[in-house]
């Protein structure tokens, strides 16, 4: 048996567990699902979270009871069904939304649109009513459309703040870091590849030329690596053979982004993450680039930086699809009854 003094602490590399104290209330909407449960576990393990509010349409009391037995400071509450959604969101500083249905083999993220658009619009409406100042982190796919949906719903309530609405694309960065490290024999915790654009297929644009530490690949290997990063989600969907999509790696990435945001809100300087946000960087209204985070959300959009000809072509190829997905989200809210 370990005494309290010597029990090993769980630390997830890249600051997934940090020592700074904060009194943040974080809500997870979709907490009983494949992403929601491991995400909630990672959040419960963090000293940055003092209250963890779990919401879903089923099973949340059980998930909350289970997590509440873990010996960390976050106080866990479970909320079930639409009648309890408002209570789940009251006083929240950060809301993370993994709710929605996952992809199955043969489906694109866009195939999820009809179901997940309605779910995200409903949850965004509740956020606008109950915690209009909160940071909203949307994981629910298709992110290229669910962020415009969230933004338009917040606008309808007159509470939209573009610096506080984030499409979580962190898994693309996590994958790029892992794949580059694997190819080059590096420690993945020390690799950082910015990934810009959107969060589906060819809209995912890894900037390998801006990787730290600097790495170089022959053209054919670079093309193959880029393609693997773009289609990595489909790799997992196929491997799970109908049992869902990326859940564990997505939970890790969602937690990483949430902790970066909480660190920045807590006054830590120099916190940078990529996310899909309202942007002036391209002709698309929303675009993912590295962002300097601060106490009020986005402090500064750091832009795309210097691109190679290969990366410039990737951006050009992505714009049309990205514009279409953004418009689809905006139109959905415009046509809502």
C-alpha positions as MATLAB code, in Angstrom:
seq = 'XXXXXXXXXXXXXXXXXXXXXXXXXXXXXXXXXXXXXXXXXXXXXXXXXXXXXXXXXXXXXXXXXXXXXXXXXXXXXXXXXXXXXXXXXXXXXXXXXXXXXXXXXXXXXXXXXXXXXXXXXXXXXXXXXXXXXXXXXXXXXXXXXXXXXXXXXXXXXXXXXXXXXXXXXXXXXXXXXXXXXXXXXXXXXXXXXXXXXXXXXXXXXXXXXXXXXXXXXXXXXXXXXXXXXXXXXXXXXXXXXXXXXXXXXXXXXXXXXXXXXXXXXXXXXXXXXXXXXXXXXXXXXXXXXXXXXXXXXXXXXXXXXXXXXXXXXXXXXXXXXXXXXXXXXXXXXXXXX';
ca = [
       0.000    0.000    0.000;
       1.180    3.493   -0.765;
       0.872    6.136    1.914;
      -0.431    9.547    0.813;
       3.102   10.922    1.002;
       4.576    8.544   -1.507;
       1.673    7.641   -3.784;
       2.792    8.328   -7.372;
       0.861   11.145   -8.988;
      -0.543   10.709  -12.470;
       0.946   13.262  -14.796;
       0.019   13.452  -18.438;
       2.803   14.868  -20.531;
       2.436   18.400  -22.044;
       0.871   19.872  -18.962;
      -2.279   17.766  -18.945;
      -1.858   17.972  -15.214;
      -0.444   21.152  -13.786;
       0.348   22.390  -10.330;
      -1.289   25.828  -10.470;
      -4.533   26.118   -8.518;
      -7.700   27.505   -9.992;
     -11.351   27.514   -9.039;
     -12.828   26.855  -12.444;
     -16.230   25.319  -13.006;
     -16.115   23.196  -16.155;
     -19.118   21.558  -17.808;
     -18.941   18.569  -20.146;
     -22.011   18.303  -22.385;
     -22.208   14.748  -23.665;
     -20.390   13.389  -20.604;
     -21.709    9.816  -20.854;
     -20.429    9.164  -24.376;
     -17.291    7.606  -25.794;
     -15.369   10.897  -25.639;
     -17.243   12.380  -22.698;
     -16.353    9.730  -20.139;
     -12.561    9.646  -20.595;
     -12.549   13.450  -21.029;
     -14.402   13.836  -17.731;
     -11.896   11.489  -16.065;
      -8.967   13.615  -17.273;
     -10.684   16.817  -16.107;
     -11.434   15.272  -12.686;
      -7.724   14.509  -12.360;
      -6.684   18.156  -12.804;
      -6.059   20.600   -9.947;
      -7.211   23.379  -12.324;
     -10.830   22.206  -12.003;
     -12.753   22.777   -8.773;
     -16.258   21.941  -10.046;
     -17.010   19.426  -12.792;
     -20.565   19.530  -14.112;
     -21.551   16.544  -16.249;
     -24.546   16.605  -18.592;
     -26.043   14.077  -20.979;
     -29.429   12.673  -21.953;
     -28.670    9.313  -20.279;
     -26.423    7.654  -17.652;
     -24.948   10.874  -16.232;
     -25.785   10.173  -12.567;
     -23.796    6.930  -12.779;
     -20.800    8.546  -14.485;
     -20.842   11.352  -11.908;
     -21.096    8.929   -8.953;
     -18.194    6.885  -10.322;
     -15.940    9.914  -10.870;
     -16.889   11.449   -7.507;
     -15.033    8.637   -5.721;
     -11.687    9.768   -7.154;
      -9.493   11.489   -4.547;
      -9.007   14.803   -6.368;
     -10.444   18.198   -5.511;
     -13.013   18.677   -8.281;
     -16.573   18.386   -6.975;
     -18.607   16.382   -9.493;
     -22.305   16.826  -10.247;
     -24.406   14.850  -12.731;
     -27.302   16.304  -14.707;
     -29.619   14.331  -16.961;
     -32.077   15.434  -19.646;
     -33.141   18.840  -20.999;
     -34.823   19.875  -17.714;
     -31.459   19.785  -15.931;
     -29.346   21.392  -18.667;
     -29.693   24.923  -17.297;
     -28.560   23.845  -13.838;
     -25.560   22.062  -15.346;
     -24.412   25.299  -16.996;
     -25.043   27.835  -14.223;
     -21.819   29.618  -13.270;
     -19.597   27.729  -15.698;
     -16.273   29.211  -16.766;
     -15.624   26.664  -19.522;
     -18.053   24.425  -21.415;
     -16.710   21.498  -23.446;
     -19.107   19.916  -25.958;
     -18.284   16.371  -27.131;
     -22.016   15.576  -27.525;
     -23.342   14.068  -30.735;
     -23.170   10.849  -32.728;
     -19.839    9.347  -33.865;
     -18.824    8.338  -37.367;
     -19.179    4.813  -38.649;
     -17.176    3.245  -41.513;
     -17.936    4.909  -44.834;
     -19.233    8.107  -43.211;
     -17.629   11.508  -43.559;
     -17.782   14.032  -40.728;
     -20.282   15.922  -42.861;
     -22.634   12.911  -42.803;
     -23.097   13.649  -39.098;
     -24.432   17.101  -39.886;
     -28.193   16.685  -39.566;
     -28.095   14.983  -36.168;
     -25.219   16.889  -34.607;
     -26.242   20.319  -35.926;
     -29.499   20.125  -33.960;
     -27.725   18.879  -30.818;
     -25.068   21.620  -30.936;
     -27.623   24.368  -31.658;
     -29.686   23.256  -28.638;
     -26.657   23.179  -26.346;
     -25.325   26.521  -27.631;
     -28.752   28.052  -26.954;
     -28.578   26.787  -23.361;
     -25.058   28.222  -22.965;
     -26.230   31.597  -24.265;
     -29.036   31.612  -21.683;
     -27.166   30.242  -18.670;
     -23.448   31.043  -19.003;
     -23.059   33.666  -21.757;
     -19.551   34.627  -20.575;
     -18.165   31.077  -20.587;
     -15.499   29.774  -22.954;
     -17.209   27.355  -25.350;
     -15.072   24.493  -26.695;
     -16.824   22.462  -29.388;
     -15.622   18.944  -30.162;
     -18.853   17.758  -31.843;
     -18.335   17.132  -35.561;
     -18.445   18.461  -38.200;
     -16.481   21.224  -36.401;
     -16.230   23.173  -39.689;
     -20.017   23.635  -39.396;
     -20.711   23.346  -35.650;
     -18.582   26.411  -34.841;
     -20.561   28.627  -37.257;
     -23.744   27.120  -35.715;
     -22.590   27.915  -32.168;
     -21.570   31.440  -33.188;
     -24.857   32.209  -34.967;
     -26.916   30.931  -32.014;
     -24.900   33.116  -29.609;
     -25.445   36.085  -31.953;
     -29.222   35.541  -31.817;
     -29.018   36.015  -28.057;
     -26.731   39.055  -28.377;
     -23.953   37.371  -26.373;
     -21.508   36.304  -29.097;
     -17.853   36.919  -28.275;
     -15.575   35.527  -31.019;
     -12.687   35.345  -28.545;
     -14.556   32.766  -26.451;
     -15.814   30.246  -29.034;
     -13.364   27.504  -30.068;
     -13.549   24.555  -32.419;
     -11.261   21.964  -30.825;
      -8.867   20.799  -33.549;
      -6.185   19.770  -31.053;
      -6.362   16.104  -32.071;
      -4.923   17.047  -35.476;
      -1.905   18.590  -33.740;
      -1.571   15.646  -31.353;
      -1.624   13.220  -34.294;
       0.844   15.269  -36.316;
       3.209   15.365  -33.332;
       2.907   11.611  -32.796;
       3.389   10.705  -36.465;
       6.380   13.029  -37.008;
       8.007   11.778  -33.803;
       7.489    8.179  -34.915;
       9.094    8.785  -38.314;
      12.052   10.712  -36.910;
      12.632    8.766  -33.677;
      11.893   11.818  -31.516;
      10.175   12.191  -28.140;
       6.598   13.139  -29.154;
       6.239   15.322  -26.046;
       8.920   17.624  -27.503;
       7.495   17.843  -31.025;
       5.120   20.625  -32.022;
       3.515   20.773  -35.463;
       1.069   23.638  -36.060;
      -2.037   22.455  -37.933;
      -4.194   25.103  -39.599;
      -7.371   25.282  -41.697;
     -10.310   23.193  -40.575;
     -11.040   19.833  -39.002;
     -12.014   17.482  -41.830;
     -10.077   15.763  -44.606;
      -8.227   18.134  -46.894;
      -9.116   21.164  -44.739;
      -6.623   19.788  -42.167;
      -3.310   21.454  -43.081;
      -0.243   20.371  -41.092;
       2.604   22.889  -41.335;
       5.494   20.438  -41.187;
       7.875   23.240  -42.288;
       7.118   25.036  -38.994;
       7.641   21.955  -36.809;
       9.847   22.326  -33.741;
      12.367   20.802  -33.677;
      12.966   21.364  -37.387;
      12.398   18.255  -39.489;
      12.643   17.568  -43.208;
      11.072   14.886  -45.384;
      11.467   14.014  -49.076;
       8.478   15.207  -51.159;
       6.852   11.755  -51.442;
       7.142   11.069  -47.710;
       5.849   14.573  -46.876;
       2.838   14.002  -49.112;
       2.126   10.608  -47.507;
       2.543   12.033  -43.975;
       0.206   14.932  -44.751;
      -2.378   12.515  -46.126;
      -2.128   10.304  -43.058;
      -2.673   13.274  -40.708;
      -5.680   14.388  -42.796;
      -7.255   10.921  -42.792;
      -6.149    9.758  -39.332;
      -9.707    9.897  -38.011;
     -10.834    7.539  -40.767;
      -7.908    5.241  -39.867;
      -9.432    4.856  -36.377;
     -13.023    4.522  -37.662;
     -11.919    1.652  -39.916;
      -9.867   -0.012  -37.182;
     -12.843    0.097  -34.785;
     -14.926   -1.601  -37.504;
     -18.264   -0.025  -36.690;
     -17.677    0.389  -32.950;
     -17.196    4.150  -33.185;
     -14.568    6.751  -33.942;
     -11.577    8.255  -32.100;
     -12.629    8.620  -28.465;
      -9.581    8.141  -26.239;
      -7.175   10.261  -28.298;
      -9.956   12.851  -28.729;
     -10.524   12.937  -24.964;
      -6.783   13.477  -24.450;
      -6.751   16.285  -27.033;
      -9.890   17.888  -25.586;
      -8.360   17.824  -22.118;
      -5.099   19.275  -23.415;
      -6.937   22.207  -25.008;
      -9.124   22.763  -21.930;
      -6.106   22.809  -19.607;
      -4.259   25.249  -21.873;
      -7.310   27.512  -21.798;
      -7.616   27.252  -17.999;
      -3.891   27.945  -17.581;
      -4.227   31.097  -19.728;
      -7.383   32.200  -17.873;
      -5.411   31.698  -14.675;
      -2.748   34.182  -15.824;
      -0.117   31.870  -17.317;
       1.656   33.669  -20.164;
       2.722   32.365  -23.554;
       0.030   29.666  -23.879;
      -0.467   28.858  -27.572;
      -2.908   26.362  -29.092;
      -4.435   26.016  -32.548;
      -8.238   26.153  -32.775;
     -10.966   26.768  -35.367;
     -12.215   30.292  -34.653;
     -13.617   33.462  -36.228;
     -10.747   34.702  -38.347;
      -9.540   37.360  -40.778;
      -6.525   35.303  -41.864;
      -8.095   34.036  -45.108;
     -11.257   34.625  -47.109;
     -12.983   32.038  -44.860;
     -14.906   33.519  -41.919;
     -13.533   30.783  -39.661;
     -10.060   29.273  -39.838;
      -7.726   27.465  -37.470;
      -4.317   28.990  -36.729;
      -2.065   29.166  -33.656;
      -3.676   31.405  -31.027;
      -2.118   33.124  -28.029;
      -4.583   32.476  -25.211;
      -5.210   34.839  -22.323;
      -7.583   35.587  -19.446;
     -10.407   36.511  -21.824;
      -9.907   33.785  -24.418;
      -8.052   34.648  -27.598;
      -5.466   37.313  -26.850;
      -3.901   37.311  -30.313;
      -4.283   35.344  -33.525;
      -0.729   34.411  -34.488;
      -1.683   33.689  -38.098;
      -0.282   31.151  -40.522;
       3.346   32.232  -40.566;
       5.551   31.587  -43.609;
       4.240   28.737  -45.761;
       6.079   26.592  -48.290;
       4.679   26.293  -51.840;
       3.357   22.824  -50.897;
       1.514   24.253  -47.862;
       0.171   27.226  -49.844;
      -1.372   24.749  -52.285;
      -2.935   22.807  -49.389;
      -4.554   26.042  -48.172;
      -5.823   26.884  -51.667;
      -7.288   23.371  -52.006;
      -9.080   23.654  -48.650;
     -10.805   27.030  -49.046;
     -13.738   25.899  -51.204;
     -14.752   23.006  -48.958;
     -14.275   25.123  -45.839;
     -16.464   27.937  -47.165;
     -19.203   25.427  -48.038;
     -19.146   23.846  -44.562;
     -19.235   27.256  -42.869;
     -22.190   28.395  -44.998;
     -24.007   25.126  -44.283;
     -23.747   25.837  -40.551;
     -24.845   29.463  -40.897;
     -27.790   28.482  -43.107;
     -28.894   25.850  -40.605;
     -29.309   28.495  -37.878;
     -30.892   31.007  -40.273;
     -33.549   28.396  -41.152;
     -34.202   27.219  -37.588;
     -37.752   27.674  -36.393;
];
